[in-house]
Amino acid sequence: SLSLLKERIELLVKRRRETSASLLEFGKSFVKVGEIESSYEDGSLPKALIDVGHHSEHLSIVYQEQAENETIQVIETISYYVGLTQAVRDVIKRIQKMVLTHDTIDDSLTKMQEKKSKFQGKEEDQRRLELEINNATERKREAAKEVMEAESTLTEEMKRFHREKQYDIKQMLKAFVDLQQEYAGKMKTSWEAVLPSVEAIKTD
């Protein structure tokens, strides 16, 4: 369901933010170690440690930006449709109540009409019964009209809902795929940038 999909993507975004914070601390630690190493020797190892540390801080920003973009372009769209789906359910419940009201009036009207067909009381009581039947008939007509209008509106809104959902979900999925491709590209470029410093470490 959309709600479950929303929960899963929110979890993904949450993990990206947590990873972002961890990478930031990880980077600071690497820089600190590099600075300590540089106090003993001014070689390739301290430089590589510091470069990897700064690189990790940069990756932290990449993770944070990815989380924000996924929230804006994916989660917000899903949240909109989750809310809209709930609104549709609420409308259906209201229509069901309206149908119940109509059926209750119809049942009451049927009983009054049966009573009229067997009526043998005073003329005044008969007029009162006929008035009640007329009122019930009018209420039934109004209730039937309300149900018909509500069902017609719901049908049209559902058609529009499905049309828009098709388009919006397609755009959302495209945005999600584009984001992942962009994210993967940034990660690859970032790691490639730090590789020369690591390879320059002298081991002899």
C-alpha positions, 0 to 999 in steps of 0.5 A: 500500500502507499502507506507502507511504501511511505514508511519504507522510504521514510526509513531510508531517508532516516538512515541516510541522515543517520549515516550523514551524521556518522560520516561527519564524526568519522571524518573529524576523527580521521582528520584528528588522527592525521594531524597527530600523525603529521606531528611525528612525520610530514609524509604521505600517510598524514596527508591521506588520513586528513584527505579521507577525513575531509572526504568523509565530511563531504560525503556527509553533505552528499547523504544529507542532500540526498535525504532532503531531495528524497523527502521533497520529491518522493515522500511529499508526493506519497504523503499527499496520496495517502491523505487523499486515499483517507479522504476518499474512505471518509467520503465513502463512509459518509455515503454509506451513512446517507444510504442507511438514512434513506433505507431507514426512512424507506422502511418507516414509510413502508410501515406507515403505508401498510398501516394506512391500508388497514386504517379504521380509526378517526378521520383526524388520525387518518389525516395525521397519518397521511401527513406523516406519509407525505413528510416521509415521502419527501424526506426519502426523495431528498435522501435519495437525491443526496445519495445519487449526487454524492455517488456521482461526485465520488465517481467523477472524483475517483476517475480524476484521482486515478488519472492524476495518480498515474501521472504523479506516481510516474513522475515520482518514480522517475524523480526517484530513479534520477536521484539515485543515479545522481547520488551514485555519480556523486559517490563515485566522483567523490571516492575517485577524488580521494583515491590518489592520496591513498595510493600515494601512501609510501609503504617502504 
